Amino acid sequence: MNGNEKMLPIGIESFSRIRRENYYYVDKTELISNLLYNCAQVTLLARPRRFGKSLNMSMLKAFFELGCDTELFKGLKIMEKEELCKQYMGQFPVIFLTLKCVDGRSFQAARDMLCSEIGNEAARFAFLEKSEKLDKREKESYRRLLWGDGETNSISSMSDETLRNSLLTLSRLLARHFDKNVILLIDEYDVPLDKAYQNGYYDEMVSLIRGVLSQALKTNESLQFAVLTGCLRISKDSIFTGLNNLRVLTIMDSFFDECFGFTDQEVREMLAYYGWMTSYDTVKEWYDGYRFGDAEVYCPWDVVNYCADLRVNPKARPKDYWSNTSGNDIVRSLLGKASAATKRELEVLIAGGSIQKSIRPELTYRDLESSADNIWSVLFMTGYLTMIGTDEGKTVDLVIPNKEIRGIFTSQIWQWFEELAAGEKEKLSSLREALLEGNAAAVEEQLNGWLRRTISIRDTGSRRESFYHGVLLGLLGQEPSWYVSSNAEAGEGYCDIRIEDEERLVGIVIELKYAENGALDGACHRALKQIDEKRYPDALKDDGMEKVLKYGIAFYKKRCRVMAEKP
C-alpha cells in the first residue's frame, strides 16, 4: 500500500472534509452548472439511498455559500467555467438542512428532532442577533428559532407557527442582513414521511412537512432557488400543494443522470489509481447495472467499500454493503405482503429475466398499499430494480441490476420460506419423521408441496443449487433437537447437509444436485454416488450415530426427486 495514496471516504458526506483531508473524490461538480443552466426555482432530485445525494448537497453548499474556499474546487471541472464561477461562486447565503435524522418513533419525538435540526442550522448564523440591519422584532423571531417560544429556553417549545414559518423566517433574515437572496438545500426530505408511515403518525407529519415546505418554497420572495433530494417522489397533492415552481427529476430523466452514482469510466479510474484493475470485472458484476436516464452507473457506496476491503486484503471477496444501510423498511413491508402473482414475477427477475410494468413515480405513502402493482414503482425508485431500454410513457422493462441485489432478493425469499415452514409445524413434523424412517417417497411428496408454495430460482450457475440448499436448511433447522450443519467437513470432502438426532442416535447425510434439463433420476444417482465416494457418513459414525441414512435429492424448478440408501 502506497502511503501517499488518497484515503477512501467511507461514510464521509462532507465535501469540504474530503477535499481538505486528502480523500479520493469523484468529480461531480458538473451538477452545479447543470443546475444553473437548467434551473427551476425549486428542483427535487429523487435518487435511491447511497448514491451520493448528501455529498452532492454538501458540495453545492461549499460552492455557493458566502466565504467559499476556492481551493476546495481547485482542479475540478467546474473551475473550467470561469464566467459561471465569477457570477455564482461564494455569492449567496445558504441554508442547508438534512432531515435524515428526523426518524422518531412518535410524532412528538420526530417534531422535536425537526425543531432541533432547524435550530442547529439557525445557530450557524449567530451574527443575526447583533445585525444592525435587523430590527428588534426580527431579532426576536431569530431567537425563537434557537430557543423556542416558551419560558424554558427549550427548542421543543417552538410553537407550531414558529416551526411552520421557520425556513421562511431564516431566509428573510439572511436576505435582509446580506442584501442577497438565499439558496435553500434540503437533503433527504422524505425520511420523516417514511418513518411516520412506519410508526403510525403519517397524517400529522404530512401536515407538518407541508406547512414548513409550502411557506419556504411557495411564498418566499427571499429565495434564489432551492434544491431538495429524496428517495421517493412524493405526490404534489400531499406535500407540495400549490407549488407551481417545482421541477422533479427522477431516475427516469436524463438530466443529471451522471451526477449521482459512478460511471464506468470513473470506476476504471479509481481502480487504476489504487492498482486494482484486475478486480474490474468483479466490481462490474456486483455493483454496476443501474440505469439513470441515459446513463449506466454503479452504486458509489458499494464501490468505495469494496475498494476499502481490497486495501486491507487484496483477495477480499465482494459482498452486500448496501441493503443494511438503505432505509428499506417500506420495501420489506411491501415484499412481506407480496401476492402469489408477484412472487412468480420475482422468480422471473431472479432468473435474470425482465418484466414490463407501469411505473408511478408520483405516489403518497398512503397510496403504496392501495394496489399490488405499486410494489414495482417502489422497488424501482429505491434501487432494487432498474430499467433496460427506453421507457414508453410510464411502462418500462424492469430487471435486477446486479449480483448484489440478486443476492438480497434471494435472502428475502429464504426468509419467506422459513416463515412458511414455521407456520406449518404439523407438515414439518411429517417431513422430519419421513427422513428418519428413510421414506424417500414421503420426503419427496412433502418437499414438492413446499416448492409449489414458495419461489424457485431458475438462475444459471451454482446459485440455483444454493437456493435449494437454503430452502432445506430453513425447513430442517426448525427442529430444536436436531444438530444441522451445512457444508461441513466430512470424510474426504464437504457434505451439503448433515443431521444428527442425538436422542435416536440417527444421522442423515443429504447431497443436493440441480438437475439440468429436468433429468432428476440421474442427478439423484450422482448425489448418492458422491456420498459413498467421499465417505461423508464417516463423521456421523465417529460422533456416535448408530444408524446413518443417505439421501440424494435433485431439484428442477418447482420439482424434486428423492432417493434414499438405507444402512
N, C-alpha and C positions, 0 to 999 in steps of 0.2 A: 504494500500500500504506500503510495506516494504521500509524504507529509504535507506537500503543498497543494494537494487536491482540495477542491471545494467540498464542504460538508453537504450532506443531503438534508433538506429542510422537512423532516418528518413532523407533521403536526404544527408547523410554524406558519401562521397565516398573516404575519406582519411583513409587508413589503419592505419597510424601512430596515427591519432587523435582518432580513435575508440579504439585502444589498450591503449593509454595513458590516456584517459579521462573516463574510466570505462563504455564504451558502450558494449552492448551484441554483440558478434561476433560469427558467424557460421564458423567454421574452414574449409577453402577451400585451405589450404596450400599444399595439395597434388597436386594441379595444378603445383607447382614448380617441384616436382620430375617427374611428368608425362611429362612436357616439356623437361626436361633434358634427361630422359630415351628414349623419342621418338622424339628427337629433329631434326627438319629441320632447315636450316639456316633462313628461313622465314616461319612463321606459321600464318595463318589467321584463327581466331576463329569467326565464324558467329553465333550470337545468337540474339533473339529478345531484344528489349529495356526492361530495368528494370529487367534484370536477373543477375545483379551483375558483368557485364563486367568491368566497371570503377573501382569498388572496388578491383577486382582481379588484374587489371593492377597496381593499387597503391600498392598492396601487393607485386607484382613482383619487382617493383621499390625499395621498402623498403628492400627486401631481398638481391638483387644482388648488390645494389649500394655501392660504397666505403664509409666507415664510417657507415656501417649498425649498428643500435642499436639492439643488440641481445636480449635485454629484451622484445622487441615487440613480439618476437616469443616464449617466454617462455611458456611452457605448450602446445604448438601447435604440430600437428602431424609431421611437417617437422623436428622438433628437434630430433625425434627418429632416423633420418637418419644421423648419426654423420659424416660419411665419406663424404657424399654429402655436408653437411653444411660446413665442413672444406675446401672443394675444391672450393665451389662456393659462399658461403655467404659473402657478403661485398667485393667482389673481382673485381668488374667491374665499370667503369664509365657508367652511364645510361642516355640516352636521353629519356625523357617522354613527348610526345606531344599528346594533346587531340584536336580533330577537331570538337567537338560537338557544339562549338560556332561559327564556320565558316558558317554563315547562312544568309549572306547579301541578300538584295532584288535585287542588281545589281552585275555584275561581279566585278566591281572595289571595291565595298564595301566588298565583300567576299574576294577578293585578299588582301585588306588592313587588314582584320581580320586574314588571314593566316599569313601574314608578322608579325603581332603583336604577334600571338601565338609563332611563331618561335623565334622572338626577345626576348620575355619573357623567353623562355626556355634557350636561349643562355646566357641571363643575369645571370642565376644561376651559370655560370662558369666565373665570373668576373676575377678570378685569371689568366685566359689565357692572359689577356692584359700585365701582367708582367712576364709571364712564361719565364724562362731562356732557355727553350728547344725549343721555337718558335722564328723564325727569324722575321725581320721587315715586310716582305711581308705576312707572316702567321698572324701576329697580325693585320695587316690592313684588311685582309679578315675576321677576327673575328669582328672587329669594324663595318664592313659593315652589319653584321648580327644584330647589335644593333641599328645602326643609318642610314642604307640605303646607297645609293650611291651618293645622291645629296648633295648640299651645305646647305640644310636646316636642317640637322640632324633629319630628319623625317623618321620613319620606312616605311612609304608609298612610300618613294623614292627609295626603294630597287629595283634594276634592275631585269629584267626577268632572266638574267643569274645568278645573286646572289641568287635569290629565288629558281631557279631550282636546284642549287648546294648546297643549304643551309644545309640540313641534312648531305650530304656527307662531306661538309667542316667542320661542327661542329664535326662529327665523327673523321675525320682525325686529327683535332687539339687536341681533347681529348686523342686520342690514342697516339699521339706524346708526349703530356705532361706526361701522366701516364705510357707510355710504356705498355699499355694494350688495347686490343680490346674493342669495345663499344657494349653495348646492347641497341637496339632501340625499344621503345614501342610506338605504335601509336594507340590511342583509338578513336573509332567511326570514322574510316577513310572515311566512305561513307556518312556522314551527308552533307558535302559540295556538293556532287553529287545530293543528294536528293533535297536540297534547290535550286540548279542550275536548275534541271529539272522542279521544280515547278515555277520558276521565269524566265525561258526563256533564260538562258545563259549556257546551259548544255555543248555544244561543247567546249567553252572556258575553263570551269572548268575541263573537262576531260583532255584537253591538259595540263593544269597546274598541276593537281594532278599526271598525268602520268609522267611528267617531273621530279617532286620532288621525287616520289617514285622509278622510274627506276634508277635514279642516286644514291639514298641512299641504295637501296636493290640489285641492279644488279652489279654495278661496284665498290662496296665499300669493299676494302681489309681490312679496319679497323673494319669491322663488325664481332662481335662474333656471335650474332644471333638477329633476330627481331621477335616481336610478334605484330600483328595487330588485332583489334577487329572491328566488324561492325554488322549491322543488315542483310543486303543483301550481298550475294557473287556476286561481280561484275565481269563480264567476263574478263578473262585474255587478250582478244584481245583489250579491251578498256582501261584498267588501267595498268595491269601487263605485258605489251608487252615484250616478250623475257625473262621473268623472269622464269628461269628453276629450281630455288631453292625454289619454293613456295609450301607449303603444306596447303591445305584448308580443314578445319574441320567444317562441318555444323551440324545442329541438327539431321541429319540423321546418323551421325557417332558415334560409341561407345566410341572413345577416348574422354576423358574429359567430359563424359556425366553427371557425378555427381558434376562437378566443378562449374557449373552455375545453379542457382536455388537451392531450398531447397528440400532435400529428405524427405520422410515421417518420418524417424527416427529423422532427425534434427528438423522438425516441432513439433514432440511429445516432444522432449527435451526442446524446447523453451516454449511450453505451460505448461509443467510440472514445469519449473523453475519459471514462473510467477503465477502458481496456476490456470491455465485456461484450464485444460484438459477437462472440461465439454463443452468447445467450439470446441473440436477437430472435431466432425462430421460436424459442420457448416463450419469450415475453409477448410476441405477437399472438401465439396460440392462446395464451391465458388471459391477456388483458386488452387486446385490440377488439375491433369489430363494431364499435358504437358508431351510429350514423347521426350526425348533427347537421341538418340542412344538406349541403352537398359535400360535406367533409366526413372522412372516416377518422375516428380518433380513438385513442387509448384512454383508460382511466388513470389520471395522474397519481392518485393515491396508491394504487397498486404498483405502478412502475417504480415510484420512488421507494416504496417499502421493499420491493424485491431487490432493487439495486443496493439498498442498505444491508440486506441479508447477504448479498453477494460479497460485500466488502468484508464481512466477518468470516464468511465461508464461501469460497468460490464454487463449491459444489452444492450450494443451497438449492433446494427444490422449491418451485413456485407453490403458493398456497392462496387460500382465500383471505385477503386482507380487508375486503370491502363490506361484507354483509353485517358484521357486528358493529359497524360504525355509521351505518347509512340511515338511521332513523326510520326503520321499516316496519313499525308497529301496524300501520294500516295495511301494508301488504300481507303481513302474517294473518291479520284478521280476515281479509278477503280470501286468501288461499284456504284458510281453515273452513270456509263456508262454500268451497267450490262444488259445483254440481257434477254429476256423472259426465255430462257432455263436456264441461270444462276440463275435467281430468283427462278425457280422451284427447282433447286438443293439446293438453300439456304433453301427452305421450308423443304426439307428432313433433312438437318443438324439441323435446329432449332427444328424439331420434335424429335431429339435425334438419327437420323439415320446416316449412313455413305455414302460417295460417293467415288468411285475409280477414281483417277486422276493420270496422268503422271506429275511428278514434274520436273521442270527445275531449278536446284539450281544455274545455271550459266546464268545470264541474264545481259543485259545492260539496263539502264533506257530507252534508245531509243526503245528497243525491247518490253517493257512492254505492250504497247497498240497494238502491231502488231497481237496479237491473243487473242481472248476472254478467252481462257483457261489459259493464263498467270496469270490471277487473282488468281487462286488456288495456284500457286507457291508463289506469294507474300503473300497471306493470311497465308500460311503455314510457310514461313520463318520469318514472322513478329509476329507470336504467336497468330493469330486469330483462327487458326486451328491447330490440331495436328494429328499424325498418330496413328493408332492402328495396332497391329500385326507386322509383319515384311515386309519390302519393298522388292519387287521383281524387280530388275532393278531400274527403276525410277518411277514405279507405286506404289502408296500407297493408303490405305484406310484412308480417312480424316474424322475427327469428330470435333465438337466444344468441347474444353477441359473441360469447367466447367460452373457453373451458371453465373458467372460474364460476361464471353464472350458471353453467350447466350443472356444476357440482352443487351449487346452492339449491337448485331445483330438486336435484336428486335427494339431497338431505331432507328436504321438506316431504318428499314422497315417502322416504323411510319413516319419518315421523308419523305420517298418516297411517302407514301400515301398522306401526307399533300401537297407535291409539286404537285402531280397529281390533287388533289382537287382544288388547287389554279389556275391550268391551265385550268380548265373546269368550268368556272363560270356559264355558262348557265345551265348545268346539275345540278350544286349545287343549283342554284336558284329553279329549279323544285323540288328538294328534299325538300327544306325548305317549299315551298308552299304546297306540299303534306302533310307534317307534320302538318302544321297549319290548313289544311282542314280536318284532321282526315281520310285521304285517305290511308288506310293501304296497299291496293293493289299497289298503285303508289309508296309508300315508299319502299315496298318490291322489286318492279321492279328496282328502282333506286339503292338500296343497292346491289342487286345481280350483277348489272352491275359493280359497283365499285369493288366488291370482285373478279370478274373474271379478272379485270385488275391489281390487286395487289397481294400480297403474303398472304397466310393464314398460321397460325401456328397450326400444328397438334401435339401440345405438350400435356403432361399429367399434371393433376393438374390444379390449378387455373390460370396459365399463359395463357391458351387458352382464357378464358373469358376476361382477362386483355388486350389481344391483340385487340379483337373486340371492347372493351371499348375504347381503344386508337384510333382505326380507326374512330369511331363515333365522338369522341371529335375533331379529326383532321378535319373532314368534317364540323361539326356544328359550330366549333369555328371560321370559316372563315367569318361568318356574324357579322359585327361590331355592328348592332343594337340589337343583342341578348345578354342577360346575360346568359352564360352557366356555370353551376357549376357541379363538379364531386364529387361523394361520399359525398354529402352534408347532414348534419343532417336535417331530415325531419320527422314530425310525431313521430313515435316510433322507428325509425331506421335511416339508411343512404341510400339515394336514389342514384342509379347508375349515372343517368344524369338528371339534372333539368334545364329547359329552361324558361326564362321569356322574352316575347316580349312586352316591355312596351308601344310601340305605339299602338298595337292592344289589349293590356291587355289580352293576351293569354298565358297560362302557359302549359308546356309539361313535363310530367313525363315519363321517359324511364327506364325500368328494363330489364337487359340483362341476358340471360342464354346460356350456351353451351349445345347443345342437344346431349347427349350420344347416340351413335348408330343411329344418324340421326332422332330421334323422335322429330321433330320440333314442331308439334302442341301441344304436351303435355308440352313441355318446355315453350311455349308461355302462355299457360293457367296458369302454375305455376307462371310465372312472373306477370301476371295481378292480380292473387290472392294475391301475396305478396304486390303489390302496395296498395290494399284495406286494407289488414290486418294490414299493418304497417302505414297506414294513411299518405302516402307520399304527397298527394295533399294538405294537411292542410297548409303547409308552403307557398305554392303558393297563396292560398286564403288569408292568412294573409298578403302577400305582395301586395294585391290588384288586383290579376289576376281575371277577371270576368268569364273567361272560362278556364277550365283545361282539357287537353286531356291526356289519359293514354295509353301508348304503352308497350306491351310485345314483345320483339324481341329475337328470338332464332337463334343461328348460328351453323352450322356444316360444317367444312372445308370451301369450297367456296360457300356455300348456306346459305340463311337465310329465315325465315318466320316472318311476321309481323302481329300482331293482335292489334286492337285498341278498346278502350272503350270510346265512346263519352260521354260528360256530359248530 
